[in-house]
Amino acid sequence: MKPFSEILSTLASADHIQSIALYTPDQQPAGLIENKPGSQGSLKVYQHLLKKHGAITPAAAQEGLELYAEHTADAKAFPGKHPNIDRLLDVVSSQHTLTAKVTE
């Protein structure tokens, strides 16, 4: 398995994005990923998933877990440590889809 840092380098830049707001099926806020240190990798992953799938579907979430590589195992071992990965795990387990609003 490739490390996350190597996978991240293959994804399109997200420098133009200020934030990605995520919403549950009933339009309740489900998270906010901002373009700031510590979140820029997640911003790139979520941008990639949204461009490819149109929303964070269960299939998109599964792909995202694969993109996060070694961090996915860490998130499973330590719930709460990686909230953006935890969110993808929740989508896979609940089989719900999250919609998003991208602010550039």
N, C-alpha and C positions, 0 to 999 in steps of 0.2 A: 504494500500500500504506500502511495506517495504521501509525504508529510503535507500538512495543511499549508505551510508556507510555499511549497512548490505548486500546489493546486491553486492557491490564491493568485500566484503570478500569471496563471493562464486565463483568469477572468478579466472581463472588461473593467476599465477604470470606473469608479463611482465618485470621482472627485467633484463632479457637477451636481451631485445630489446632496441636499441639506439634511433630509430625513425621509424615513419610510414609516408611516403610521399604519398599523395593522388593526383589523376589525374582525370580530366574531361574526358568525352567520346572522345574528340578530343586531348587527352594527354597533356592538359595544366595543370600546377600545380594548385591544389585546396586546398592545406593546408599541413602543416607539424606538426606532434605531436611528440615532443621530450621527452625523458626520463629525466625529470627534475621536481623539486618540482612545484606543481600546475598543472602538466599535467599527472601525473602518473595514476590517475583514468581514464582519457580519453584514455590513452595508453592501459590500461587493457580492457576497453569497446570495443575499436576499434579492438584490437587483437582478442577478443572473436568473434566479428561480422565477421571478416575476416576469421577466422578458420571455423566458422559455415556456412557462405554464399559464401566465396570465393572472395567477393567484397562487396562494400557498395551499395547494391541494395536498391530499395525502401522498400522491406520487411525487409532487414537488418536495414535500417535506422529507421523504425517503431519500431523494437525490441530495438534498441539503445535508442530511446526516452523513452521507458518503463523502460529500465535499469537505465537511469539517474534519474528516479523517480521525486522527488520534484524539482530538478534542471531544468527539462523540462518546468514546469510552470513558473519558474523564467526567463528562456531564452525567453519564449514567451512574458512575460510582459516587459522584458528589452532587446530588440534586441541588439546584439553586446557584451553583458556582458559575454556570454558563446559561443565563436566562434565554438567550437567543437560540441555543440548541434545545433547551428544555421545551421551548415553544414548539419546535419541530417535532419533538418526541410526543408532545400532547396532540398535535395534529394527526400523527400516525395512529396513535392509540384511540383517539376519539372518532377518527374518520370524518372530521369536519374540515371545512375550507375557510381560510382566512383571506379576506380581501385587503387591498392596500391602497394607500394614497401616497404617491411619491411627490415630494416637494423639491424642486430644483433651485 
